[in-house]
């Protein structure tokens, strides 16, 4: 497969602009970090690592069309207890570059396994993802349960329930290449992240920043569409034995939060499923402290005891 040197960007100038943006935005990363570009069969994957190397590993997967920097408001709390690895998903916004066709769910899972084999070659790891990243985290845990100590699914796409008709229509309308992309994007985000928008202050500012980032990404990147997240059937959930935390906002728009929790309670009672009040798909924005406290409590129940070096 022949690709231009600036792939997945629209031009060399677009690549340079995005790289400069990342350098500037990364200045706000609240803790010490190191970056790496891992080379595997599927491509090159950008990783931002924080926390003590001796702490248990926690891999963070972002939502679609967002990169590793989306964890900038949460990494301080997480890396105080874990060695965090925030990834730029392959075939998505960020600095990861695929070198082969990656289109099917299994392609994404295989890519992630290649990366995790390099990052954490021995022992199990913790995995957390949001939205599309939550779907991918769930897919990986189902496929490679022996590699995962525990998994956190934050409002994952698909996975538990199919996507609502209203959400599908809005996304399809957004993908139509006509004028007014910015206005359509804003309307979708203000609908999807309504709790954060209405709360004002810092949550509203985060939504505004996300809208600006997506507008920039649309201008700079030339990306394939990600696969539509699938739903795991009853048999799959019943056989799932990786400790799992599922968190969803009560006002979630991509599916019914209550119906999702009811289904998990029915077919997979071993999964810890909870609804976050006063939030929708923006649960990590408008209820960040509550979500982080639940995540850290859940992960801490299985965290290995690490003996400090002499």
C-alpha positions as CSV (number, residue, x, y, z in Angstrom):
1,X,0.0,0.0,0.0
2,X,1.6,3.2,-1.2
3,X,1.1,6.3,1.0
4,X,2.3,9.8,0.9
5,X,5.0,10.7,3.4
6,X,2.6,12.9,5.4
7,X,-0.1,10.2,5.9
8,X,-2.6,10.4,7.7
9,X,-2.5,14.2,7.3
10,X,-3.8,16.1,4.3
11,X,-0.4,17.7,3.6
12,X,3.1,18.2,5.0
13,X,1.9,21.6,6.3
14,X,-1.0,20.0,8.1
15,X,1.3,17.5,9.7
16,X,3.7,20.3,10.9
17,X,0.7,22.3,12.2
18,X,-0.6,19.3,14.2
19,X,2.8,18.4,15.6
20,X,3.2,22.0,16.8
21,X,-0.3,21.9,18.4
22,X,0.6,18.7,20.3
23,X,3.8,20.2,21.6
24,X,2.0,23.3,22.8
25,X,-1.0,21.3,24.3
26,X,1.4,18.9,26.0
27,X,2.8,21.7,28.1
28,X,-0.4,21.4,30.2
29,X,0.2,17.7,30.9
30,X,0.2,18.0,34.7
31,X,2.9,15.4,35.6
32,X,6.2,14.3,34.3
33,X,6.0,12.2,31.2
34,X,8.0,10.6,28.5
35,X,6.9,9.9,24.9
36,X,7.7,7.0,22.6
37,X,6.9,5.8,19.1
38,X,6.5,2.1,19.1
39,X,7.2,0.2,15.9
40,X,5.1,-2.9,15.3
41,X,3.8,-4.8,12.3
42,X,0.7,-2.7,12.1
43,X,2.5,0.6,12.2
44,X,3.9,3.2,14.6
45,X,2.0,4.0,17.8
46,X,2.5,7.1,19.8
47,X,2.5,6.6,23.6
48,X,2.7,9.1,26.5
49,X,3.9,7.4,29.7
50,X,3.6,8.9,33.2
51,X,4.0,7.6,36.8
52,X,6.5,5.4,38.4
53,X,7.9,2.6,36.3
54,X,7.5,0.3,39.3
55,X,3.8,0.9,39.7
56,X,1.2,-1.4,38.1
57,X,0.6,-0.6,34.4
58,X,-2.7,1.1,33.3
59,X,-3.3,1.6,29.6
60,X,-5.6,4.5,28.5
61,X,-7.5,4.4,25.2
62,X,-9.2,7.7,24.0
63,X,-12.5,8.2,22.2
64,X,-12.8,8.4,18.4
65,X,-11.2,11.5,16.9
66,X,-9.4,12.3,20.1
67,X,-5.8,11.4,20.9
68,X,-3.9,10.6,24.1
69,X,-4.0,14.3,25.2
70,X,-7.7,13.9,26.1
71,X,-6.5,12.3,29.4
72,X,-4.8,15.6,30.4
73,X,-7.3,16.4,33.1
74,X,-7.3,12.9,34.6
75,X,-3.7,11.6,34.4
76,X,-2.4,13.2,37.6
77,X,-4.8,11.2,39.7
78,X,-4.3,8.0,37.8
79,X,-0.5,8.2,37.6
80,X,-0.2,8.8,41.3
81,X,-1.0,5.1,41.7
82,X,-0.2,3.6,38.2
83,X,2.3,3.7,35.4
84,X,0.0,5.1,32.8
85,X,0.3,4.7,29.1
86,X,-1.9,7.0,27.1
87,X,-2.1,5.8,23.5
88,X,-3.0,7.6,20.2
89,X,-5.3,5.0,18.6
90,X,-4.2,3.8,15.2
91,X,-6.1,5.2,12.2
92,X,-7.3,8.1,14.3
93,X,-6.4,11.6,15.3
94,X,-2.9,11.7,16.9
95,X,0.6,10.8,16.0
96,X,0.1,7.0,15.4
97,X,0.5,5.9,11.8
98,X,-0.7,2.6,10.3
99,X,1.3,0.8,7.7
100,X,-1.4,-1.7,6.6
101,X,-5.1,-1.8,6.1
102,X,-6.8,-1.7,9.5
103,X,-10.6,-1.7,9.2
104,X,-12.2,-4.6,10.9
105,X,-12.6,-4.9,14.7
106,X,-10.1,-7.7,14.8
107,X,-7.5,-5.5,13.1
108,X,-7.8,-3.0,15.9
109,X,-7.5,-5.7,18.5
110,X,-4.5,-7.2,16.9
111,X,-2.8,-3.7,16.7
112,X,-3.5,-3.2,20.4
113,X,-2.0,-6.6,21.3
114,X,1.1,-5.8,19.3
115,X,1.5,-2.5,21.2
116,X,0.8,-4.0,24.6
117,X,3.3,-6.8,24.0
118,X,6.0,-4.2,23.7
119,X,4.8,-1.9,26.5
120,X,4.0,-4.7,29.1
121,X,5.7,-7.8,27.8
122,X,5.1,-9.7,31.1
123,X,2.3,-9.9,33.5
124,X,-1.3,-8.6,33.3
125,X,-2.2,-5.0,32.9
126,X,-5.2,-2.7,33.6
127,X,-7.0,-1.3,30.7
128,X,-9.4,1.7,30.5
129,X,-11.1,3.3,27.6
130,X,-13.8,5.8,26.9
131,X,-16.4,5.7,24.1
132,X,-14.7,4.1,21.1
133,X,-11.7,3.4,23.3
134,X,-14.1,1.7,25.8
135,X,-15.4,-0.5,23.0
136,X,-11.8,-1.4,22.0
137,X,-10.8,-2.1,25.6
138,X,-13.8,-4.4,25.9
139,X,-12.9,-6.2,22.7
140,X,-9.4,-6.7,23.8
141,X,-10.4,-8.1,27.2
142,X,-12.7,-10.6,25.5
143,X,-10.0,-11.7,23.1
144,X,-7.0,-11.7,25.4
145,X,-8.4,-12.2,29.0
146,X,-5.1,-13.6,30.2
147,X,-3.4,-10.3,29.5
148,X,-5.9,-8.1,31.4
149,X,-6.0,-7.8,35.2
150,X,-9.1,-5.6,35.0
151,X,-10.9,-3.4,32.6
152,X,-12.8,-0.1,32.9
153,X,-15.4,0.7,30.3
154,X,-16.5,4.4,30.3
155,X,-19.6,4.8,28.2
156,X,-18.3,2.4,25.6
157,X,-19.6,2.5,22.1
158,X,-21.7,-0.6,21.3
159,X,-20.4,-3.4,23.6
160,X,-23.6,-3.6,25.8
161,X,-26.3,-2.0,23.7
162,X,-26.7,-1.0,20.1
163,X,-26.5,2.7,19.2
164,X,-29.6,4.8,19.3
165,X,-31.3,5.7,16.0
166,X,-31.0,9.4,16.8
167,X,-27.3,9.2,17.4
168,X,-26.7,7.3,14.2
169,X,-28.6,9.9,12.2
170,X,-26.7,12.8,13.7
171,X,-23.4,11.1,13.0
172,X,-24.3,10.3,9.4
173,X,-25.4,13.9,8.9
174,X,-22.1,15.1,10.4
175,X,-20.1,13.0,7.9
176,X,-21.8,14.5,4.8
177,X,-19.2,16.7,3.2
178,X,-21.3,19.9,2.8
179,X,-20.9,23.4,4.2
180,X,-21.8,24.1,7.8
181,X,-19.6,21.3,9.4
182,X,-18.7,23.5,12.3
183,X,-22.4,24.3,13.1
184,X,-23.4,20.7,12.8
185,X,-20.6,19.6,15.0
186,X,-21.5,22.2,17.7
187,X,-25.1,21.1,17.7
188,X,-24.1,17.4,18.2
189,X,-21.7,18.2,21.0
190,X,-24.1,20.5,22.8
191,X,-26.7,17.7,22.6
192,X,-24.3,14.8,23.5
193,X,-22.5,16.8,26.3
194,X,-25.5,18.7,27.5
195,X,-24.8,18.4,31.2
196,X,-21.3,19.9,30.8
197,X,-22.6,22.7,28.6
198,X,-25.4,23.6,31.0
199,X,-23.1,23.5,34.1
200,X,-20.9,26.2,32.7
201,X,-17.5,27.0,34.0
202,X,-14.6,24.5,33.5
203,X,-16.8,21.7,32.0
204,X,-18.3,24.1,29.4
205,X,-14.8,25.2,28.6
206,X,-13.7,21.6,28.0
207,X,-16.5,21.1,25.6
208,X,-15.6,24.2,23.7
209,X,-12.0,23.0,23.5
210,X,-13.1,19.6,22.3
211,X,-15.2,21.2,19.5
212,X,-12.2,23.3,18.4
213,X,-10.0,20.3,18.4
214,X,-12.4,18.3,16.3
215,X,-12.7,21.2,13.8
216,X,-9.0,21.3,13.6
217,X,-8.8,17.5,13.1
218,X,-11.3,17.6,10.3
219,X,-9.1,20.3,8.6
220,X,-5.8,18.6,9.0
221,X,-6.4,14.8,8.9
222,X,-7.5,12.5,6.1
223,X,-8.7,9.5,8.1
224,X,-10.8,6.4,7.3
225,X,-14.0,5.9,9.2
226,X,-13.5,3.7,12.3
227,X,-15.6,0.5,12.5
228,X,-19.0,0.8,14.0
229,X,-18.8,-0.7,17.5
230,X,-20.5,-4.0,17.8
231,X,-22.5,-5.4,20.7
232,X,-21.3,-8.5,22.6
233,X,-23.9,-11.2,22.7
234,X,-25.3,-12.8,25.9
235,X,-23.0,-15.9,25.6
236,X,-20.0,-13.6,25.3
237,X,-20.9,-11.6,28.4
238,X,-21.8,-14.7,30.4
239,X,-18.3,-16.2,29.8
240,X,-16.4,-13.0,30.5
241,X,-14.3,-13.4,33.6
242,X,-12.0,-10.3,33.5
243,X,-13.0,-8.0,36.4
244,X,-14.9,-5.2,34.7
245,X,-16.2,-1.8,35.7
246,X,-18.9,-0.3,33.5
247,X,-19.8,3.4,34.0
248,X,-22.4,5.3,32.1
249,X,-23.9,8.7,32.6
250,X,-27.7,8.8,33.4
251,X,-28.3,11.1,30.4
252,X,-26.3,9.1,27.9
253,X,-27.5,9.7,24.4
254,X,-25.8,6.8,22.4
255,X,-28.0,4.3,24.3
256,X,-30.2,4.1,27.4
257,X,-28.1,4.0,30.5
258,X,-30.7,2.2,32.5
259,X,-31.2,-0.4,29.8
260,X,-27.5,-1.0,29.5
261,X,-27.1,-1.6,33.3
262,X,-30.2,-3.8,33.3
263,X,-28.8,-6.0,30.6
264,X,-25.4,-6.4,32.3
265,X,-27.1,-7.2,35.6
266,X,-29.1,-9.9,33.9
267,X,-26.5,-11.6,31.7
268,X,-23.2,-10.6,33.4
269,X,-23.8,-10.0,37.1
270,X,-20.1,-10.4,37.6
271,X,-19.6,-7.0,35.9
272,X,-19.8,-4.0,38.2
273,X,-22.2,-1.6,36.4
274,X,-23.1,1.8,37.7
275,X,-24.9,4.9,36.5
276,X,-23.2,8.3,37.1
277,X,-25.8,11.0,38.0
278,X,-25.9,14.4,36.4
279,X,-23.9,13.3,33.4
280,X,-24.2,11.9,29.9
281,X,-21.5,11.0,27.5
282,X,-19.5,13.8,29.2
283,X,-19.2,11.8,32.5
284,X,-15.4,12.3,32.7
285,X,-15.9,16.1,32.3
286,X,-18.9,17.1,34.4
287,X,-18.4,14.3,37.0
288,X,-14.7,13.8,36.8
289,X,-14.0,13.5,40.5
290,X,-16.7,11.0,41.0
291,X,-15.7,8.9,38.0
292,X,-12.0,8.9,39.1
293,X,-12.9,7.9,42.6
294,X,-14.9,4.9,41.4
295,X,-12.2,3.9,38.9
296,X,-9.4,4.1,41.5
297,X,-11.4,2.2,44.1
298,X,-12.2,-0.5,41.5
299,X,-8.6,-0.9,40.3
300,X,-7.2,-0.7,43.8
301,X,-9.2,-3.8,44.8
302,X,-7.0,-5.9,42.5
303,X,-3.8,-3.9,42.3
304,X,-0.7,-6.0,43.1
305,X,1.4,-5.1,46.1
306,X,4.6,-3.5,44.9
307,X,7.7,-3.7,47.1
308,X,9.7,-0.5,46.9
309,X,13.3,-0.9,45.7
310,X,15.9,-0.9,48.4
